[in-house]
Amino acid sequence: MKILFQTIWLTILMRFNICKILLSAILVIVSALSVNAKTYLLSVGICDYSSFFSQINNLLLPVKDANAIINLYAHNASVDYVVLTDRKATRSNILRAMNKLYTLAGDDDRIVFFFSGHGYSGGICASDTILDYSDIKKSLAKVKSKSKILFVDACRSGSFRKYDEKKGVSHSDSESILFLASRNNENSIERRDMKNGFFTEYLVKGLKGNADSNRDRKITTKELFDFVSSRVAIQSNGLQHPVMWGNFNDSTIIIEW
């Protein structure tokens, strides 16, 4: 009887300890999930400019560009995203989406803005009118997140850097990365036989892992810039040179797999 009692008691203790271990493990997992940073992504692509000025031609690939970025990030459950394409991508809709989506981000979260379409020296072209870089900066200034990434695949997008320099913007308040498809006097090129524009083509390939030169499953700013810029320059026969600008260092991680 005594042996039977001891056996039952040991079984209860073992089960209790297993439950404690399982509970501890669950708490660790929940805690880890609760502190994981989220990413808030707005992806914009405009091919159809027919409601804009008649002088602006339509484009071939920006909608595919915007969807390629969404497909890249959407596999991750910690990513919330909005995509705006063609006539939905009006100036007011873009700014409204930025304000609504990015205000959800906390200090430790990251915001990502992607745009593919027409650009000019001083801003980008929404589907109905222009959108100055100053307006984009104002929207981003309201965001709590200390980590901001902007990918802009548009002609003369390097003028965003020129705008910052002119205004004396130092980006010292947060980690900000502006990866721009072309210099301020260059076009951003697309070609009918490609899936995406030159910049987006290699941006997506790089972020998928091709830029991971040391194979640590982390894509840094230097790795991504080196991969994209060299290939875009070759693909464009030296006519297009991406620009990276902001507050970061070479080892700043853009995406981790």
RODRENVO-49051 format. One record per atom (N, C-alpha, C): x, y, z; residue in one letter. Coordinates in steps of 0.02 Angstrom, whole numbers, plus 50000, padded with zeros to 5 digits. Layout:
XYZA/...
This chain:
500424994050000M/500005000050000M/500445006350000M/500975006150041K/501425011850046K/501765013149979K/501985007749945I/502315008349880I/501835011149829I/501205008849830L/500705011249784L/500575018649795L/500545020749859F/500435027849875F/501005032149849F/501625029749860Q/502205033449837Q/502205034149760Q/502005028649726T/501985028749653T/501475033849628T/500885033849660I/500375038649640I/500615045749652I/500935046849710W/501165053549728W/501715056049679W/502165051549661L/502695053249614L/502405054949545L/501885051149526T/501555052449462T/501235059349461T/500915061149516I/500595067749520I/501125073249517I/501675072249554L/502205077249554L/502505078049485L/502615072349451M/502905072649384M/502445076349337M/501795074849342R/501315078249298R/501295085749314R/501335087249378F/501335094249399F/501945097949372F/502515094749377N/503135097749352N/503115098649276N/502835093649241I/502775094149169I/502325100049150I/501785100749188C/501325106349175C/501675113049187C/502085113049242K/502455119249256K/502935120949200K/503275115749175I/503755116749120I/503395119249058I/502825115949042L/502445117948983L/502185125148990L/501945126749051L/501695133449063L/502245138649056L/502835136949083S/503405141549077S/503585142649004S/503585137148966A/503755137648895A/503255142048857A/502615141048874I/502095145048842I/502175152348859I/502335153748922L/502425160748943L/503015163948908L/503555160048899V/504135162548864V/503965164248792V/503585159648758I/503385160848689I/502935166948683I/502445167448729V/501985173148727V/502355179648739V/502825179448787S/503225185448801S/503625187448741S/503915182548707A/504325183948648A/503895187048593A/503295184248584L/502855186848533L/502625193948549L/502515195148613S/502245201648632S/502745207348621S/503405205648622V/503905210848613V/504165211148542V/503945206648500N/504175206748430N/503945213148396N/504405216348361A/504225222448325A/503805220648264A/503345225048247K/502935224148188K/503175228748132K/502985226948072T/503135231048013T/502475233347982T/502435239747967Y/501845242647935Y/502055245147866Y/501775241847816L/501985242947746L/501435246047704L/501595251547671L/501155254447620L/501515253847553L/501205250247505S/501505249147439S/501055252247386S/501355256747346V/500985260447296V/501285259347227V/500865257747178G/501095256947110G/500595259847061G/500835264047015I/500375267446968I/500625266646897I/500215263246857C/500335262746785C/499885267546746C/499265268246770D/498755272046734D/498735279246758D/498985283746716Y/498975290846731Y/498485294646686Y/498005291046659S/497535294046611S/497105299446643S/497025299246710S/496625304446743S/497055310346765S/497705309846752F/498175315246768F/498215319946708F/498785322946697F/498865327246639F/498975323146576F/498725325346521S/498775321646459S/499495320746435S/499945325146460Q/500635324746438Q/501015318946471Q/500735316046524I/501075310646559I/500875303946530I/501375300146509N/501225293646479N/501105288346533N/500725283246514N/500625277646558N/501255273346562N/501295269446615L/501875265046626L/501665257746622L/502155253346621L/502015246246611L/502015242146675L/502475243546721L/502625238646774L/502505240946846L/502375247146862P/502315249146932P/501815245246974P/501245243246946V/500765239346985V/501075232547003V/501425229546956K/501775223246971K/502315224347022K/502645230247019D/503155231847069D/502855232047139D/502305235647146A/501975236247211A/501755229547239A/501485225347195N/501255218647217N/501845214147234N/502405215047199A/503005211047214A/503255212447284A/503225218747305I/503435220647373I/502955217747424I/502315218047409I/501815215047455I/501935207647462I/502045204247407N/502165196947409N/502795195247448N/503275199647446L/503895198547482L/503795198847557L/503405203747580Y/503315204747652Y/502725200947681Y/502225199447641A/501585197047667A/501615190147700A/502145186347686H/502205179647717H/502305180147792H/502505185947816N/502665186947887N/502045189347924N/501855185647977A/501255187348015A/501325193948052A/501935196348061S/502035202548098S/502025208748053S/501795207747991V/501755213247943V/501035215047929V/500855221347939D/500215224047918D/500335228347856D/499915227547805Y/500065231247743Y/499435233747709Y/499545238947669V/499035241747625V/499355242647557V/498985240947505V/499235241947436V/498745246547399V/499015251547365L/498615256147325L/498895256147254L/498465254847205T/498695254647136T/498245258947091T/498545261447038D/498205265346986D/497735270647014D/497105270746995R/496665276347013R/496515276747088R/496625271347124K/496545271647197K/497115275347230K/497665275947194A/498265279047223A/498275286647211A/497745289947232T/497715297247227T/498145300247282T/498275306547276R/498675310047326R/498345309447395R/497705310847398S/497355310647463S/497335303547492S/497245298547449N/497225291647473N/497905289347499N/498435291447465I/499105289547488I/499245292647557I/499115299147564L/499235302447628L/498775299747682L/498155298247665R/497685295447714R/497925288547737R/498145284447690A/498385277747708A/499005278147752A/499465282847735M/500065283647776M/499875285647848M/499435290447854N/499235292847921N/498865287447960N/498435283647927K/498045278547962K/498465272547981K/498875270147934L/499275264047946L/499855265347993L/500225270647979Y/500845271748016Y/500735274048088Y/500145276948102T/500005278948171T/499905272848216T/499815266948187L/499765260848227L/500445258548253L/500975261048223A/501655258848241A/501885261948306A/502185257748349G/502485260148411G/503215261848400G/503545263748454D/504245265848450D/504685260448419D/504565254148437D/505005248748416D/504795245448350D/504245247748322D/504015244948259D/504365248448201D/504255245648141R/504575248448081R/504035250148030R/504125255647996I/503675257347941I/504065257047875I/503735254647823V/504035254147757V/503555257347707V/503825261847665F/503445264947612F/503785263147546F/503385260347500F/503635258747433F/503215262347382F/503555265447334F/503195268747279F/503525267047213F/503115265447163S/503345264547094S/502875268247048S/503155272747009G/502755276746963G/503165282646938G/502825287546912H/503175293546888H/503425297746947H/503995300946935G/504265305546984G/504525311846951G/504655316846990Y/504935323146964Y/505425325747016Y/505775330946999S/506275333747045S/505915337547101S/505775333947154G/505425337047211G/504865332747238G/504705327147204G/504165322947229G/503995317347182G/503425314247196I/503165308747155I/502495310647126I/502265306947077C/501625308347045C/501115303247068C/500615305547105A/500035301347120A/499635300547056A/499085296947060S/498695295646999S/498305301746976S/498235306747020D/497825312647003D/498205319247005D/498775319447040T/499155325547046T/499835323947077T/500225329147089I/500895327947117I/500855327347193I/501365324047220L/501425323347293L/502145325247311L/502225331047342D/502885333547359D/503215329347413D/503875329147411Y/504245325747465Y/504125329047532Y/503985335547531S/503845339147593S/503215336347627S/502715334347587D/502105331547615D/502235324647644D/502655320747611I/502845314147637I/503215314947702I/503685319747705K/504065320847766K/503615322947824K/503115326947810K/502645329147862K/502265323147891K/502055318647847S/501695312747870S/502135308247913S/502765307347890L/503225303047927L/503425306047994L/503425312647997A/503625316048059A/503135314548116A/502525312648100K/502015311248151K/502085304148179K/502485300048148V/502525292948165V/502975291848226V/502755287648272K/503145286148332K/503745281648316K/503665277348266S/504185272548250S/504855275948238S/505375272948266K/506055275648257K/506415272448198K/506075267948164S/506385264548107S/505945265448046S/506205268947995K/505815270447936K/506215268747873K/505895265247826I/506215263547763I/505775265947706I/506075269547659L/505715271747599L/506075268947537L/505705265347496F/505945263047432F/505565266947378F/505915270647337V/505575274647286V/505855272947217V/505445269747176D/505645267947107D/505305272847060D/505635278547051A/505345283947010A/505915288046980A/505775291146924C/506275295546893C/506455301246941C/507095302946942R/507355308546981R/507215307847056R/507135301647078S/506975300547149S/507555302547194S/508165302947166G/508725305247205G/508645312347230G/508165316047202S/508035322947224S/507765322947296S/507525317147320F/507315316747390F/507915318247435F/508495315547417R/509105317047455R/509275324447448R/509215327047387K/509375334047375K/508915338447417K/508275336447423Y/507795340247463Y/508015340247536Y/508215334447562D/508425333947632D/509035338347645D/509515338047599E/510125342047608E/509965349547607E/509515351547563K/509325358547557K/508975360947621K/508565356447649K/508195358347710K/508605357047773K/509205354247766G/509625352947824G/509375347247867G/509035342347836V/508765336647873V/509335331847890V/509415330247954S/509965325947975S/509755318747989S/509105317647998H/508845310948015H/509115308348082H/509365312748124S/509675310548186S/509165308148237S/508525309548226D/508015307648274D/507825300348269D/507995297048216S/507785290048208S/508215286648156S/508115279948151E/508445276148098E/508025276848035E/508285280247986S/507905281247924S/508335279247865S/508035275447820I/508385273147760I/507965275047700I/508255279047655L/507935280847592L/508325277347537L/508015272547505F/508345269147449F/507985271247386F/508325275247345L/508025278747289L/508295275947223L/507865275147175A/508025271347114A/508525274747069A/508575281447072S/508985285047024S/509235291547053S/509745294247022R/509995300747042R/509495306147023R/509595312247048N/509095317447038N/509045319846966N/509515317746922N/509475319646852N/509385313546806N/509175307946834E/509125301746795E/508405299146794E/508265295146742N/507625291646738N/507675284846773N/507105282446795S/507065275746822S/506765271346767S/507135266346746I/506975262946683I/506575256446694I/506115255246649E/505755248946645E/505795246446574E/505715239846566R/505745236946500R/505195231746493R/504885231546436R/504285227546426R/504395220046440R/504995217546426D/505105210346433D/505295208346504D/505295213046553M/505465211446622M/504845211246665M/504895207746722K/504325207246768K/504245213746807K/504795217046821N/504785223146861N/505275228246832N/505215234446854G/505695239546834G/506395237646858G/506905240746829F/507595238846845F/507725238946920F/507535244346953F/507675245047024F/507295239847065F/506635239347054T/506225234647093T/506435227447080T/506615225847018E/506835219147000E/507395216747047E/507905220947054Y/508475218947094Y/508375220247168Y/507945224947185L/507755226047255L/507425219747283L/506935217047247V/506585211047270V/507065205047273V/507465204247221K/507945198647221K/508435199247279K/508655205347291G/509125206447346G/508815204947414G/508205207347425L/507865206247488L/507665198947498L/507585195247444K/507425188147450K/508025183947470K/508615186947470G/509205183247493G/509805183747448G/509705185947387N/510275186347340N/510795191447361N/510595196247402A/511075201247426A/511455199047489A/511255193347516D/511545190947579D/512245187947566D/512745192247561S/513405190147540S/513755185647591S/513615186547656N/513935182347707N/513485176647731N/512905175847701R/512445170247715R/512245169647789R/512115175347821D/511885175147890D/511135176247896D/510795176247839R/510065176947834R/509825183947857R/510295188747854K/510125195647870K/510375200047813K/509925204047785I/510115208547731I/510245215547760I/510865217747756T/511045224247782T/511005229647728T/511065235847749T/511035241347702T/511595240947650T/512195239347674K/512765238947627K/512675233247578K/512455227447603E/512355221747559E/511835223347506E/511285226347527L/510745227847480L/510965233047429L/511285238347453F/511505243647407F/512005240947357F/512495237247380D/513005234547335D/512695230047282D/512225225847303F/511905221147257F/511485224847205F/511045229247228V/510565232647184V/510915237647138V/511335241947167S/511625247347128S/512075244747072S/512465239547086S/512915236947035S/512525233946977S/511995230446993R/511605227046940R/511165231846901R/510895236946934V/510505241946898V/510955245946850V/511545247546873A/512015251246830A/512195247246768A/512305240746777I/512475236346720I/511875235646674I/511285234246703Q/510675233146664Q/510495239346623Q/510635245246650S/510445251446616S/511005254346574S/511545250546567N/512135253046529N/512385259746557N/512375260146623G/512645266046656G/512195272146656G/511555271246639L/511095276846636L/510705278046701L/510715273046746Q/510335273546808Q/510755271146867Q/510765275346920H/511175273746979H/510765274847043H/510575269647077P/510205270347140P/510605274147193P/510225277347238V/510525281447291V/510235279247357V/510665278447408M/510435276947475M/510635282647522M/510165284647564W/510245290647604W/509875289847670W/510105293147722G/509745292947786G/510205292447846G/509925289747901N/510295289047963N/510355281547978N/510915278647960F/511025271447969F/511765270047961F/511975263947975N/512665261947960N/512655255847914N/513235253747894D/513275248347845D/512965241747869D/512955240747935S/512695234447962S/511965234847983S/511635240347971T/510925240947987T/510535235747948T/510125231847983I/509755226247951I/509105228847921I/508995227547857I/508385229447823I/507855224047828I/508065217847820I/507605212147825I/507995206147850I/507655201847888E/507965195847917E/507535189847903E/507845184447881W/507475178347864W/507595173047917W/
